[in-house]
Amino acid sequence: NSTADYFEALFYSDEAEHIARLTPKGGLMEYKKNIRISEIPEEIRVKVTEQGEIMSVICIFPQQAVRYEIIIRNENLKRDLLLMDDLGNLLEKKPIN
């Protein structure tokens, strides 16, 4: 579709899922990688686990600084989506229904 704002390509490398977002001309806008909880920087993992159990993590590599999209679950089994920067600052928090 030539009128799309971007295209996505899904691929696997080193047994990890990656999603690349590309411009219509093929330029890389960003890519996302599913990572293991053990791969999250320690300072971010500590901040997040204060809010709940980490369920999954996607590392986002835009053209600027790295971000982390983290799904957590609290003791009441309520899930939230957290968006954090590479310094562990919370950029956004949304409930997941």
ZIKALIN-V987648 format. One record per residue. D_LAST is the distance of its C-alpha to the last C-alpha in Angstrom with 2 decimals. Layout:
# ZIKALIN-V987648
D_LAST
D_LAST
This chain:
# ZIKALIN-V987648
31.83
33.99
32.02
28.80
27.98
27.28
27.16
25.24
26.97
25.49
27.92
28.49
30.83
31.69
29.11
26.25
24.14
24.83
23.69
26.30
25.88
29.32
31.11
32.83
36.00
34.58
34.14
31.43
28.84
26.65
25.50
22.65
23.28
21.20
22.93
23.43
22.35
26.12
26.54
24.60
27.25
27.95
27.48
23.94
23.12
24.59
22.64
19.26
20.07
20.87
17.18
16.00
16.56
16.43
14.66
15.79
17.77
18.86
22.00
22.57
26.23
26.85
30.41
30.07
28.74
26.33
22.66
20.09
16.42
15.08
11.93
12.43
11.58
13.37
15.59
13.17
10.91
8.22
7.40
8.53
10.31
13.91
16.70
20.08
23.64
26.34
27.55
24.34
23.63
20.04
19.73
16.12
13.02
9.53
6.36
3.78
0.00
